[in-house]
Amino acid sequence: MSKDSRVVAILGPTNTGKTTYAIERMLGHRTGVIGLPLRLLAREVYDRIVQLRGPSVVALVTGEERIVPPRTQYWVCTVEAMPEGMGADFVAVDEIQLCADPERGHVFTDRLLRARGLHETNFLGSDTMRGTIAALVPGVQFIKRERMSELVYSGQKKISRMRPRSAIVGFSVENVYAIAELIRRQKGGAAVVMGALSPRTRNAQVAMYQNGEVDYLVATDAIGMGLNLDVDHVAFSALSKFDGRRMRPLAPNELAQIAGRAGRGFKSGTFGVTGDAPALDDGVARAIMDHSFTPLNKINWRNHALQFGSIDRLISTLEAKSDNDRLVRAREADDLRALKALGQVDEIFARCTDGPSVKLLWDVCRIPDFRGISHAEHASLLESIFIDLHQRGTIPDDWLARQIKRIDRTDGDIDALSKRLAYIRTWTYVAQRKGWTKDESHWRGATRVVEDRLSDALHERLTQRFVDRRTSVLLRRLGQKEAMVAEVNETGEVTVEGEFVGKLDGFRFRADKGAGGAEEKTIKSAALQALAPQFHLRADRFYNAPDTEIDFTEQGGLMWGSSAVGKLVAGSDPLKPQVQVFVDDVAGPEVAQKVERRLQHFIDRKIASLFEPLIGLSRDESLTGLARGFAFQMVENFGIIPRAKVADDVKALDQDARGALRKHGIRFGQFTIFMPLLLKPAPTRMRLVLWSLSKGLGEFPEAPPPGLVTIPVEKDAPEGADTMSGYRNAGSRAIRIDMLERLADMLRGEDSRGGFEAKADMLSITGMTLEQFADLMAGLGYRAEKGERVKAKPVDEVTPKDGSHKMMEPSADTLVPEKAALDAAEGDAPDKPVMDVAAERPEGGITEQSVPGEGTEAAPEPVAQMPDEGIAPVAAEPAETPEVAPEIAETPAEEILPGTAPDAGVGDAEMEVFYTFTWGRPPRANQNQNQRRGADKPRGKGTPQGKGKKGGPRGDRGNKPQQFTARPPKKEKRIDPDNPFAAALMGLKDTK
């Protein structure tokens, strides 16, 4: 600072032109910096200077915005963002009385003590700072400015009697919203201004107020920081506020800062209270009018001479006390709290071993908690940012992109949008830090675009919620017996003389319940006059609307956006329902026909898209005979048929027919014949509607939530609803049919006659407990026998009395674990009970699965793979295992070490519950003789079918799978002698 530099304090009440004076002084110098308390005010001042000097020489720097042209001469900043050490000719700090603010005061105090221009420095604020400035700033000059207009206290008034051009002040978001809602109902609407709003949203709301679209403004104390508004009256709805730590009453000078917004220029203003706020004390009211307050002799201070040798050293310098009695150590700010919290993290403490690392940590800790989340969550975010910066040098682009993408949504209400705006402010702040990202300009632009988009959406939501233009104009026009102007806007709202009287819901008019009495008929008549041409316009727009704007409900309704425009009714074909439209008679038959055609096109295309496999099946001319009849049944049942209903038809299908049907995606499951593609949520939702229409149900069953393996059984649901939902009822719960087929596949290898226990995989795919699984199995036809036993403990080996180690020798079954499954697949398993009537075997014990040439196709996602069909066979009879247990039982008690007896601790042993499942349904009359004979009655010469001696495979085929067919063998295809491979083929044939 040069010797001829002067420091001037321009002090006085609001509406004295202090900020305007400082701007004029700054523009008189070659370069200058001005610091302002709010980014909203900074943006306002920036726009003013740009109008005077152009954007090429003016910079705007806030925590979340940075516009710096190459030839910048004048810097408009928030106080926290003021650059240091620039050597500008002029420096100004506005609202200097905020040095006493408990949250931000230390920042303003630092600027008071250290911010200086080379030629001139201005401090703008309240006259209460005169003594403190004189004591701390040597050689300061004072200029006192008087208010240009009179400010008068008008006492208490109800909101309903508040005059136009008034601002009502609240000190919480909930209070502001409640007041704005009340004004909307009584006065027609209000603009909303809060400090948490972005400059874009705030400017849009203020413009709505300034342009006269609304006559009232509801705001927080943010309007007290120099925002210039055309306000005639300021009313306080409360006299206390939450300051971040506690509720406290507002000081007279704080009330005066807000009340001073009333009356701009030479126009006088008034202030008062409203709502539940008590009347102001006479002394307080007089002090506000005279701008006479207790001087501020103590201001907040924090040491600026920071030392970054270590985290502990930095904290100690931040907490140092001043020797000056006027400088009071500031209470612990958020950045210091974050520093202390991160200093306790081992990884961060280990990284901060030098000055640059500690300095980087401090810069990260200064990221404001715009989100207002808990201190621990904010510290966790700062920890991630610091580790990335310290380890990589920059924040990863992909991680930052994910954070921004999560916020880039404009749906939701006012609170949701406000939270997203607060969240994007964090990333906007991060993007403004130099060197923290690889491409600073990209991320600054990306965050700005998201903030602008959210700001516009928030302005729209605020306007929709708090602006209602129904006023006394309607009644006045009705009394004048003049023709009223009625209109319908794009959203269907019907207005008469600009006042809302009802809404066009689709193609039906819904009169507003607020209209009544003598004016009701007049309003309705005027509305119908406007609706006559509007019906045709809406019909044209609806006819050309994309299918994405139309949808159906689970009860068969047809919606255009949020408006009901028709419903589905049963047609002659289950897959071709008809449409019944909702159109008022005044619209005329032409509108009704156009709406009906559009809805019919929509539903026809929807069904064609969702049921494409089924429609393709119905149109396949190559299907003949039984296959065509079966295809007709599949179409008639919307692609899902319980196998029990068509067991005979399935049995009658030959393999060629089944193959032709499989080409259309039909799966022959043990319980259900179905098309896996039609089990997805969208086709299921449509199938339930079509099935309910075909059954003539009054109330349609709703589709179950997607992704659930089992659901509770609906007791009052109509018969067949479980199948159409893609489930099968079993006990108290229903299981999804594709998962049931997977379960059936597991059960094929179990001993259904002798009994088996549930495996972990069975419980896993059903997501059930053992008790729930037992109920499910009972619903499938099994008997579940409950028992208890000692929970087995793992034993590696048994040591007999002779000391020899006798290991269990594996049986044939344990050496070849897949043998039983292969036998079952080939139809050679002993006679076992079946799970369901759907599991029909052809004569001779041959299953569809064992026919050569038929493989199992993979089911499309999300339907799990499953076998096409089959019977629930039981595993082959277990081979005899070495009898080790008797040897252990014969061991003399005296040779057993203490504590190792077989029955030791049995009384205290841990018990477990288990279930044994056996097939509970009697054999059916159409079972063949071999199936009725039983597993203990061998066929022929005493050897069970498919088994040789000792339970092994017959003959010398080993473990090779056997294949059978119910059809006569096909004639072997003659080898073409002209085929160049004929000789090789003949050679192979001869070697067989």
BATORDREN-792795 format. One record per residue (C-alpha): residue in three letters; x, y, z. Coordinates in steps of 0.02 Angstrom, whole numbers, plus 50000, padded with zeros to 5 digits. Example, Ala and Ser with C-alpha at 12.3 -4.5 7.8 and 13.67 -1.06 7.14 Angstrom:
// BATORDREN-792795
ALA506154977550390/SER506844994750357/
***
This chain:
// BATORDREN-792795
MET500005000050000/SER500725016949948/LYS500945031450066/ASP499545041449985/SER498285027250003/ARG496745032050101/VAL495575020950202/VAL493765026850211/ALA492325019550312/ILE490645024250237/LEU489385020650375/GLY487525022850393/PRO485835014150386/THR485105005050236/ASN484515014550083/THR485915027150091/GLY486765022549927/LYS488365015750007/THR488585001449882/THR488235012949735/TYR489545025149802/ALA490855011349815/ILE490515005449637/GLU490745022949570/ARG492375025049668/MET493035008349603/LEU492665012649422/GLY493645028749446/HIS495235018349469/ARG496145007649344/THR495894991449443/GLY494814986749590/VAL494104972949700/ILE492444973449794/GLY491914960149919/LEU490064957049953/PRO489194946250085/LEU488114935649970/ARG488394927949800/LEU486644934149755/LEU487194952149788/ALA488864948849702/ARG487944943449546/GLU486844958949553/VAL488354970649568/TYR489274961149431/ASP487814963649311/ARG487784982349351/ILE489634984649316/VAL489534974149157/GLN488194985949092/LEU489365000649124/ARG491044993649067/GLY490684977848970/PRO491024959449012/SER492814959348947/VAL493534968749097/VAL492414962549240/ALA492694946349338/LEU491484937349453/VAL492254925749583/THR491224916649714/GLY491394899849795/GLU490344891949657/GLU490604903349508/ARG492144909949421/ILE492084921549270/VAL493804929049237/PRO494124937249068/PRO495934938749011/ARG495924957849027/THR495074958749196/GLN495164975549283/TYR493754974549410/TRP493434959749523/VAL491714956949602/CYS491844943549736/THR491074936449891/VAL492094941650043/GLU492764923850065/ALA493324923249883/MET494234940049876/PRO495964937449800/GLU497444942349907/GLY499054950649855/MET498414956949687/GLY498954974949714/ALA497304982349652/ASP497135001149657/PHE495455000249748/VAL494754987949877/ALA493014988449957/VAL492134977150082/ASP490244978550100/GLU489214975150257/ILE490754976550368/GLN489674975050524/LEU489644956250490/CYS491314955850582/ALA490214951950733/ASP489344937250648/PRO489694921150746/GLU489884910350588/ARG490774921250460/GLY491354935950565/HIS493194930950568/VAL493274932150377/PHE492604950150377/THR493784954550520/ASP495254947950421/ARG494774959050273/LEU494574973950391/LEU496324971550459/ARG497264966250302/ALA496334970250140/ARG497014986450066/GLY497024994949898/LEU498555003549830/HIS497645020049821/GLU495975018249910/THR495075006350029/ASN493215007450073/PHE492284998850214/LEU490394999750199/GLY489184995750338/SER488245000850493/ASP488735015350603/THR488885003150749/MET490624998650685/ARG491335016350701/GLY492245013650866/THR492974996750820/ILE493575002650650/ALA494375018050727/ALA495285007150855/LEU495914994150732/VAL496255003950571/PRO497505018150591/GLY497175033850491/VAL495415028950438/GLN494225042450377/PHE492365041550411/ILE490935046750298/LYS489195045850371/ARG487745043550251/GLU485955047350297/ARG484465037450240/MET483665044750084/SER481875040450138/GLU480915038650300/LEU480625021850384/VAL479065020650495/TYR478435006850611/SER476625002350570/GLY476274989450706/GLN475474972350683/LYS474404967050534/LYS473614950850478/ILE474254943250318/SER472504944250245/ARG472574963250267/MET474344965350202/ARG474424978750068/PRO475214975249897/ARG477094977249870/SER477454969650040/ALA478814957750093/ILE478474945150233/VAL480044938750317/GLY480234921350392/PHE481764913150469/SER481554895050414/VAL481114886250253/GLU479534878750330/ASN478954895850389/VAL479254903750218/TYR478294889950129/ALA476824890950250/ILE476674909850228/ALA476814908650038/GLU475444895450034/LEU474304906450139/ILE474604921550028/ARG474254911049874/ARG472544906449940/GLN472094923849999/LYS473034935649883/GLY473354925949724/GLY475194921849742/ALA476914926749805/ALA478734926149750/VAL479964916949862/VAL481754922749896/MET482964912950007/GLY484844913050026/ALA484934894649978/LEU484214898349806/SER485404899549660/PRO485614916849583/ARG484644910849431/THR483124905249533/ARG483194920549644/ASN483264932349495/ALA481784923549413/GLN480744925049571/VAL481214943249598/ALA480824947249416/MET479094939849440/TYR478844951449588/GLN479634966749507/ASN478584964549349/GLY476974964649448/GLU476484946549413/VAL476314944749601/ASP476124958449732/TYR476944949549878/LEU478664943149921/VAL479044929950052/ALA480884929350100/THR482154924950232/ASP483354937650307/ALA484384935950147/ILE483474951150078/GLY484314961750212/MET486024960350131/GLY485904974350004/LEU484684966649880/ASN483764980649793/LEU481894977249784/ASP480374987949757/VAL479624984849930/ASP478464996750020/HIS478204986750180/VAL479204973650274/ALA478294962350398/PHE479174950650520/SER478294933950547/ALA479504929750690/LEU480774938950797/SER481984924650830/LYS483024913250720/PHE484124897750728/ASP485934903150707/GLY486634885850676/ARG486824881550860/ARG485274887950950/MET483714898450935/ARG484064916550983/PRO483104933050973/LEU483594945050836/ALA484554960350893/PRO483834977550850/ASN485214981050725/GLU484824964550636/LEU482984969050627/ALA483454986150559/GLN484534978450422/ILE483014968750358/ALA481704982250389/GLY482764994550293/ARG482324985650130/ALA480644994850136/GLY480645010950036/ARG481945012949901/GLY482715028949842/PHE481695043749904/LYS480135033249930/SER479705030550114/GLY479335013250182/THR478555004850333/PHE478914989450437/GLY477934979350564/VAL477504961750621/THR476234948750568/GLY475674931150608/ASP476214924750779/ALA477594937750801/PRO477294949250951/ALA477254967950927/LEU478944976650938/ASP479424985551095/ASP479295004451077/GLY481145006551112/VAL481634993850981/ALA480455001450852/ARG481155018850887/ALA482945012750875/ILE482585005150705/MET481785021050641/ASP483195031950707/HIS484575019350668/SER485235020750844/PHE486015004750911/THR487284998751036/PRO489044999950963/LEU489924983750916/ASN491474983851025/LYS491904965351004/ILE492144956850838/ASN492604939050792/TRP494404935250745/ARG495434920350690/ASN497304919950664/HIS497814921950482/ALA499664917850510/LEU499454899050490/GLN500874886650505/PHE500784870650405/GLY502174860450482/SER500944847450545/ILE499094845350575/ASP499294848550761/ARG500314864250727/LEU499004870650606/ILE497614867850732/SER498574876850869/THR498864892150758/LEU497024892450710/GLU496534892250893/ALA497754905750946/LYS497064920751041/SER497294938950997/ASP498144951551110/ASN496844964751064/ASP495334965351180/ARG494174969651036/LEU494634953850942/VAL493734938851014/ARG494254921550957/ALA492894914950840/ARG491944899650889/GLU492464883650806/ALA491964885050623/ASP491514870650509/ASP493214870350424/LEU494134868750590/ARG492954855150649/ALA493274845650487/LEU495154847650509/LYS495094840450684/ALA494024825850626/LEU495144821550478/GLY496694823350586/GLN496084808150684/VAL496064797150528/ASP497644786650525/GLU497854786850336/ILE497684805650324/PHE498844808450472/ALA500134797350388/ARG500004807050225/CYS500184824250305/THR502044823550338/ASP502544839750253/GLY501934857650231/PRO501144855750058/SER500134840650115/VAL499484849650269/LYS499094864950162/LEU498124854050040/LEU497154846250185/TRP496684863550249/ASP496084868850076/VAL494984853250068/CYS494294856550242/ARG493714873750186/ILE492444866050066/PRO490794872450139/ASP489464860250195/PHE488164866550072/ARG487204850250091/GLY486854852850275/ILE487164834550313/SER487934827850473/HIS489694832850519/ALA490294814750503/GLU489594812750327/HIS490364829150271/ALA492044823950344/SER491934807350253/LEU491694816350087/LEU493174827750123/GLU494234812550165/SER493894804749994/ILE494284821049904/PHE495924823649999/ILE496554805949970/ASP496224807449783/LEU497084824349773/HIS498574818749875/GLN498784802049789/ARG498314806149609/GLY498534824949603/THR496764827549540/ILE495014821049575/PRO494604806349457/ASP493494811649314/ASP492404796149319/TRP492054797949505/LEU491634816449487/ALA490524812649337/ARG489544799849438/GLN489264812249579/ILE488614825349459/LYS487544813149360/ARG486624807849519/ILE486104825849547/ASP485654829949366/ARG483784826649383/THR482354839049375/ASP480974827949441/GLY480294829249617/ASP479554842849724/ILE480274859149790/ASP481204850849934/ALA482004837849820/LEU482584851049696/SER483234862249836/LYS484274847749905/ARG484994844149733/LEU485434862449713/ALA486344861949880/TYR487264846149825/ILE487804853249657/ARG488494868649747/THR489774857149829/TRP490404850749661/THR490314868149586/TYR491454873949727/VAL492654859349696/ALA492684862849508/GLN493184880949542/ARG494754876049638/LYS496284877949529/GLY497204861649493/TRP495934850049575/THR495294843049410/LYS496144838449247/ASP495004849149140/GLU494434863949246/SER493454872649110/HIS492474856849069/TRP491954853349248/ARG491534871549282/GLY490404871449132/ALA489634854549177/THR489194859849354/ARG488524876549293/VAL487374868049168/VAL486674856549302/GLU486424870949424/ASP485524881249291/ARG484404866749247/LEU483954863649429/SER483704882249456/ASP482444883449314/ALA481524868149377/LEU481464875149554/HIS480794891849493/GLU479444882549399/ARG478964872249553/LEU478924887649664/THR477814896749540/GLN476644881849522/ARG476464879949709/PHE476374897849770/VAL475534907549630/ASP473634906949605/ARG472814920449502/ARG471024918349561/THR470594935449634/SER469084946649656/VAL469184951049469/LEU468054936349431/LEU466644942349542/ARG466784960149478/ARG466634954549298/LEU465154943549339/GLY464234958449414/GLN464514969249261/LYS463504957749146/GLU464824958149012/ALA465424943648908/MET466884935448997/VAL468444929148912/ALA468714910648943/GLU470304901348896/VAL471084884148912/ASN472964882548931/GLU474084868348875/THR473924859349041/GLY472024859449027/GLU471704873049155/VAL470134882949111/THR470164901449155/VAL468804914549148/GLU469494932249142/GLY471164924649187/GLU470504915849342/PHE470524897049362/VAL468794889049359/GLY469154870949322/LYS470214858849225/LEU470064848649067/ASP470534831249124/GLY470884822248962/PHE469264825248867/ARG468144828549017/PHE467904845049106/ARG468114845249295/ALA467374860849372/ASP468324868849516/LYS467484865749682/GLY467934883249737/ALA466684890849617/GLY464924890949685/GLY463404901249723/ALA462714913849600/GLU464234913849486/GLU464344895049460/LYS463194894249307/THR464014909249225/ILE465744902049252/LYS465244885149182/SER464414893049030/ALA465964903248991/ALA467084888049016/LEU466074877348896/GLN466184890848764/ALA468074889748773/LEU468074870748775/ALA467154868448609/PRO468674872148499/GLN469874865648633/PHE469194847948621/HIS469654847148437/LEU471384854248468/ARG471724841748607/ALA471064827448501/ASP472274831948361/ARG473724833148484/PHE473224816648564/TYR473084807848396/ASN474864813048352/ALA475574809648525/PRO476894795848538/ASP476484779548624/THR477634784248766/GLU476344797048825/ILE474984783848837/ASP474904769348959/PHE473704756849033/THR473344753549216/GLU473234736649302/GLN471344738949310/GLY471204741149122/GLY471154760149119/LEU471964770048979/MET472944785549028/TRP473634800248930/GLY474914806949050/SER473944808649213/SER472234809849128/ALA471054795049107/VAL470464794648926/GLY469684777348915/LYS469674759348970/LEU469864741948896/VAL468374730348870/ALA468344712248814/GLY468354708748628/SER468004693248523/ASP469844688348530/PRO470754687748699/LEU472244696448620/LYS471184709948539/PRO470244719648673/GLN469154734348625/VAL469214752348687/GLN467894762748775/VAL468324781348778/PHE467984794848908/VAL467414809948808/ASP466124823048859/ASP464574824148750/VAL464934842548712/ALA466514837148622/GLY465504828948483/PRO465604811948396/GLU467064816948286/VAL468204819648437/ALA467614803348516/GLN467994793348359/LYS469724800848342/VAL470154796848523/GLU469484779248503/ARG470544775948347/ARG472114782148432/LEU471854771548587/GLN471474756148482/HIS473084758648384/PHE474044760348548/ILE473384744648629/ASP473564734248471/ARG475394739348454/LYS475694736548638/ILE475024718848633/ALA475974715148471/SER477584720848554/LEU477374712148722/PHE476634695848653/GLU477664694548494/PRO478154676248525/LEU476344671448556/ILE475704680648403/GLY477054672548298/LEU476494655648363/SER474684659048314/ARG475204664048137/ASP476354649248103/GLU475534640147958/SER476824626047966/LEU476044619548126/THR474794605748090/GLY473784592748181/LEU474054591248367/ALA475414604448365/ARG474234617448293/GLY472904612948421/PHE474164614448561/ALA474734631248493/PHE472924637148497/GLN472814632248680/MET474424641948717/VAL473724657448634/GLU472064655448722/ASN472964654448890/PHE474144669048853/GLY475704658248845/ILE475564649249013/ILE474654632649043/PRO474754621549198/ARG475374604949133/ALA474054595249228/LYS472714602849117/VAL473524597048956/ALA474434581349013/ASP473584570248884/ASP473904582648744/VAL475744583848791/LYS475874565048794/ALA475104563948621/LEU476344576048544/ASP477724567548447/GLN479484574148448/ASP479324583348283/ALA477824592748350/ARG478714596948510/GLY480234602948415/ALA479154614248308/LEU478354621448464/ARG480024623848549/LYS480594634548404/HIS479314647248463/GLY480084647448637/ILE478874635348722/ARG479604626348872/PHE478884609748925/GLY479134610749112/GLN478644597649240/PHE477294608749312/THR476964621749180/ILE477044623648991/PHE477574641548964/MET478524654148859/PRO479944661448964/LEU479944678048870/LEU478164681048929/LEU478664679649112/LYS479464696849112/PRO478594710549213/ALA477864720249064/PRO477024705248978/THR476434698949147/ARG475594715549185/MET474714715349016/ARG474264696849029/LEU473344699449193/VAL472324713449115/LEU471874703248960/TRP471474687749063/SER470384697849183/LEU469434705249036/SER469154688048961/LYS468504681649128/GLY467374696749153/LEU468104701049322/GLY467534716749411/GLU469204719649500/PHE470804714049415/PRO472204705649512/GLU473794716049515/ALA475464709949452/PRO476684704849590/PRO478244715349616/PRO479604710249493/GLY481054699649551/LEU480204690049693/VAL480414671149693/THR478944668249810/ILE477454678849858/PRO476034676549983/VAL474524667549914/GLU473044679149889/LYS471594670449972/ASP470244679949879/ALA471114679649711/PRO470114671849569/GLU470594654449513/GLY472024654749390/ALA472684671849443/ASP474264663949511/THR474644655749344/MET474324671849247/SER475484680749369/GLY476864668349326/TYR476744659049493/ARG476054642649561/ASN475174641849729/ALA475994629849850/GLY475464630850031/SER475374648350101/ARG476524655349967/ALA476634654749779/ILE478264651149689/ARG478784657949521/ILE478544644649389/ASP480284645749314/MET481084643749486/LEU479884629449523/GLU480554620349372/ARG482314622749438/LEU481754615549604/ALA480944600849514/ASP482584597749426/MET483444596349595/LEU482104584849664/ARG482324572349521/GLY483894565749602/GLU483094563049773/ASP482314547349847/SER480494552649847/ARG479894535849914/GLY481184532650047/GLY481264551050100/PHE482534564750081/GLU483024581050164/ALA483084598450090/LYS484764603550018/ALA485524620750038/ASP485274624149852/MET483404620749869/LEU483244633450008/SER484354645549914/ILE483354646549753/THR481714648549848/GLY482414660849975/MET481464651850114/THR481794645350288/LEU481674626750318/GLU479934628550394/GLN479314638950247/PHE480074626350126/ALA479144612250213/ASP477504621650187/LEU477954624250004/MET478344605849978/ALA476694601150060/GLY475814612249935/LEU476704602849795/GLY476064585849856/TYR477444580249973/ARG477294574550152/ALA478454583850270/GLU478944574450428/LYS479744585150562/GLY481064578450678/GLU482484583250794/ARG484224576350810/VAL485904580250883/LYS486814592350773/ALA488214582550691/LYS490004587850720/PRO491344584550588/VAL492374568650620/ASP493934565150518/GLU494214546850561/VAL493864533150688/THR495244524250783/PRO494784506250830/LYS495444497750984/ASP496814488750890/GLY497564505450841/SER497374502650655/HIS496654516850552/LYS495204509950455/MET494604522450326/MET492874522050245/GLU493004515150070/PRO491994524549941/SER490504515649868/ALA490124514549685/ASP488894528749701/THR490144540149784/LEU491424536549648/VAL490154540849513/PRO489014553849593/GLU488144557949431/LYS487604539949397/ALA485874541549476/ALA485504557449381/LEU486054549449218/ASP484984534149253/ALA483494545249287/ALA483784555049128/GLU483854538949026/GLY482274531949103/ASP483194517749193/ALA482844523349371/PRO481854511149479/ASP480014514149495/LYS479734530149596/PRO478224540949635/VAL478004556549528/MET477784574549588/ASP476304579649485/VAL475054573849358/ALA476034584149233/ALA477474571649247/GLU476734558749131/ARG477884545349064/PRO477574536648900/GLU477374517948908/GLY478944508648953/GLY479614521849071/ILE480274532848931/THR480324551648963/GLU480364565748841/GLN482064570448905/SER482804553848852/VAL482314555148669/PRO483824557048556/GLY483994573248463/GLU483074583848591/GLY484174595248691/THR483784608148821/GLU483794625748758/ALA484394639948870/ALA483014650948937/PRO483194669448904/GLU483574681149049/PRO482914683449180/VAL482104666249174/ALA483334653649241/GLN483804638149140/MET482794622749177/PRO482454605749100/ASP481044605248974/GLU480014593049071/GLY480154577249169/ILE479624566549311/ALA480234568249487/PRO481274552449491/VAL482174546849645/ALA484024543349647/ALA484594525549622/GLU484624514549776/PRO486204518349874/ALA487564505349869/GLU488074496750028/THR489444505650122/PRO490734497950238/GLU490024495150409/VAL491194505650514/ALA489914510450645/PRO489784492950724/GLU491664492750754/ILE491544509050847/ALA490064502850949/GLU491064487451005/THR492514497551074/PRO492624494351263/ALA492224509151370/GLU493834507351469/GLU494874510051312/ILE494024526551269/LEU494884541951333/PRO493924552851456/GLY492804565351371/THR492804555851206/ALA491434543051235/PRO490144542551096/ASP488754547451215/ALA489774560451308/GLY488834576751324/VAL487304570551232/GLY486174578651359/ASP486984595451324/ALA487224592851136/GLU486534605751015/MET484934599850933/GLU484334603850758/VAL482654602450673/PHE482534593150508/TYR481164587950388/THR481024571950289/PHE480044573550129/THR479144559250043/TRP477944559349898/GLY476184559949965/ARG475054557349815/PRO474384539849770/PRO474864531649604/ARG473734536649459/ALA472654524649365/ASN473564527249201/GLN475274522149268/ASN475984506949179/GLN476264490449261/ASN478104493249293/GLN477744509849380/ARG476444501549494/ARG477564486949536/GLY478704496549656/ALA480554497649680/ASP480654481749785/LYS479874470549650/PRO481164468149513/ARG480604464949336/GLY480934449249233/LYS482324438249302/GLY482594447649462/THR483624461949396/PRO482874479549408/GLN482684488049242/GLY484224497649194/LYS485334489249327/GLY486564475349321/LYS487294465949467/LYS487834475949620/GLY486814490649562/GLY487984494749417/PRO487484498149236/ARG486934483149135/GLY488134475149015/ASP489814483048981/ARG489144500548943/GLY489914507749100/ASN489334525249138/LYS488824529248960/PRO487064536848960/GLN485734525548886/GLN484444532348766/PHE482714525548727/THR481314530648612/ALA479484526048603/ARG479454527148414/PRO480014513548293/PRO481804515848237/LYS482034527048088/LYS482724520147928/GLU484554523647916/LYS484894537047786/ARG485784530147635/ILE487514536747606/ASP487664546447445/PRO488974537747338/ASP489394554447257/ASN489854561947423/PRO491744564347432/PHE491704558347611/ALA490704542747569/ALA492184531047588/ALA492634538147757/LEU490844537147816/MET490704519047760/GLY492304515247853/LEU491644522748012/LYS490034512847992/ASP490964496647972/THR491984499448129/LYS490444501348239/
***
